[in-house]
Amino acid sequence: MPRILMIDDDREMVTLGRLILEREGFEVLSAHNGMAGLEILNRENNIDLVLLDIMMIGMDGWQVLEAIKNSKKLSHLPVIMLTARHYLEDESETSNYADMFNGYVVKPFVVRDLLGKINNLLQKQSD
């Protein structure tokens, strides 16, 4: 059973994500801020993919992404960025991180789109 960590400070979004993903057979771990997400990633060994909100109080998604990709233990993890806007927030910031993440999904997301991106990335990981 693939394990997904969802890092998002919107508790309702995490609840919705968990319901959708668990119904599809994924095990879902969650964190409500960037530091807690990194703690889980460093503690757990079998996380397969990270869903990461960009706009969070304290440590934003870009900072969490950078920490993930700069870690020997975590750098292999595929990361899908979550955004509440119709495009990634800041184009210059996005271009700085473009090679670090594996896609993005606009919230509220279309379930089929989210699951398609997740399944494609997990398939690539297992190839």
N, C-alpha and C positions, 0 to 999 in steps of 0.2 A: 504494500500500500504506500504510494508516494506521500511524502510529508511536505507540507507547504507552511511557511511562516508568513503570516500577514502582519505587517507593521503599519498601523494607522491609528491616529489619535481620535478618530470618529468611532465611538463604540458601537453605534448602530450599523455603520458600514462593516465593522468586523463581525458583528452578529450575522448580518446578511451574507457576507462572504463565507463565513463558516457554514451556514445552512446550505448554501449552494454547493460548496466544494465537498462537504461531507456526504451530501446526497449523491455526488458523482464518484464517491469511493476514495476521496483523499482524506488523509489525517491532517488536521489543521491546528497549528499552534498560533498564538497571537500575542502581540505586544502593542501597548498603547502609546509608546514613545520610542524614539530611536535608541536610547541607551538600553532600555529593556530588551529591545530587539537584538541588539548586539550581544547582550548577555546570554540570551537564549541560543543564538548562533554559536557562541563560543562554548556553551555548556553541552549542547546537543550534538550528536555526531551524524545523524542521518537526515538532515534537511535536504530536500531535493530542489526547492525553488523558493524564491522570496517575492512576495507582493509588497511593494514599498510605496507608501504615500509620500508625495513630495512636500506638501505644505503641512508641517508639524511644528508645534511650539518647541522651543529648545533646540534640539538637534534636528535639522530638516532632513528630508530624504536624500538630498545630494550629499550631505555629510555622512549619512549612514552608508550610502552607496560607495563613497570613497573609502570608508573604513573596511567595508566588505572586500573591495577589490585590492586593497593594500595588504590584506591578511593572507599569509600563505595557506592557512587552513580553509579560508572561505572564498578565495578569489575565483574558484571554479564554478561557484553557484550562479545559475541564471537568475536575473532580477527583472521583474516587470514593474515599471513605475506606474503609480496610480495618480491621476490628476483630476481635479474638479473642474478644470477648464476644457475647452474644446481643442486646445493645443498645449504643448508643454509650456510651462509658465514663462520663462525668459529664454529667448532664442540663443543669446550669447552663452548663457549658463548651460543650456541644453547641449550646445555644440561642444562645450568643454567636457561633457560627460558622455557624449554619444557612443563612444566605443566601450563604455562600461556597463550599459544596460541592454537588455535583449528585447525591448518593446515597451509600449505603454498602453494603458487603457484609460479612457475618460469615464469618470464617475458622474452620474450613475451609469454603470456599465451595462452593455447588452450581454447577457449571460453566455450566449453562444460565442460571442467574440472573445470573452475572457477565457472560456474553456478551450476554445480553439488555440489561442496563444499558449496556454499552459500545456496542453497536450502536445503541441508541436515542439516546444522546448524540451519537454521531458523525453520525447521520442529521440530528439537529437542527442540528448545526454546519454541515452542507452545504446546508441549506435556505435 
